[in-house]
Amino acid sequence: MININTFYIEKKEPVKSCLLALRKIILDIDAITETQKWGMPCFLYKKQPFCYLWIDKKTLEPYILMVKGASLEYPGLEKGNRSKMKIFRVDANQDIPIDIIKALLKKALKLY
């Protein structure tokens, strides 16, 4: 298993900076901790998986994978072919929509 910091460090810019910023936004929420599952950063709330950070293999866009996404309605969330989770894509070449992401995360916390 690779070190969780290695996941971020080995990425190229601007994706690396985007992922690190997303990590900080998520970890700034009270009671969120970080671990690694399936080779990707996993964020836990009360020891339960809350969300993951990953990169789309085709578009190379970073995204936040919401574990309880099926129960979450929010602009910008995509279900795709997933049954339980949804993703929120972030364009690494644009300003990160911090307020939108914080609101999404706060709404998701209410499901726990």
N, C-alpha and C positions, 0 to 999 in steps of 0.2 A: 504494500500500500504506500502510495506517495504521501508525503507530508502535505497537509492542507495548504500551507503557504506556497508550496511548489506549484499547486494548481494555478494560483494567481500569477506568480512570478514568470512562469514559462509562456504566458500569453503575450502576443504582440500588441503594440499600441494601435489604435486607441482602445481596443477591447480590454486590455489589462487595466487601464485607468477606470474604465466604466465599471468593470467587475469589482474593483477595489472600492469604488464609490458606493455601489449597490450594497456591498458587504457592510460598509460603515452605516448606511441608512438603516439596514435591517438590524444590526447589532446595537444601534442606538435606542432601539425599542426595549423598554424594561423587560427583564426576564427572558430575553432571547439569548440562546447560546449557540455556538457553532461546533459542528463535528464534521465527519466525512462519511458518506455512504455511497456505495457504488462509484467511487472515484470522483464524486462531486461534492462541493460544499453543501452541507445540510444544516439548516437552522432549526433549532428545537424550541418549543414553548412548553414549559412544564414537562420536559423530557419527552415530548411527543413531536414527531416531524411536523414542521410548520411550512417551510418552503425550501427550495433548492435554487442554486444558481447554476446555469449551464449555457452552452452556446449551440445555436442551431447549426447542424452539420452542413446544410446547404447554403444558407445565407450568411453564416458566420456571425449572426446577431446574438448578443447576450440576451438572456431572458430569465425571469423569475418564474419558477414552477411552483404554483400554489397547491399544496397537498389536498386541501378540502375545496378545491376549485369548483367541483360539481355543485356545491351548495352556495357558491358565491356568484353574484351578478354584479359586474363592474365594467364600465367602459374600457375597452382595450384588452380585456381577457379573451383568450382564444381557447376553445376546447379541442379543436382538431380531431384526431381519432382517439383521444383519450377518454376513458370512461369516468374517471374520478377527479383528475387533475386538470387545471387550466394554466396557460402561460400568459405572462405579460412581457412582451418584447420591448427592448430598449435599444434605440439607435445610438451606437457608440460614437457616431460622428455629430450628434446633436447634444444640446444641453439635456441633462437628465431631468425628467419631470418629477422633481423631489416631492412636491406637495401631493401630486397624484399618487405616487408610490406609497407615501406615508398614509394617505387616506385608505388605499387598498389594503395595506398591512393592518391598519387599525380595524377595518371592517372584518378582515379574516380572523383576527384575534377573538372576535365575538363568537366565532363558531367553536371555540374551545372551552 
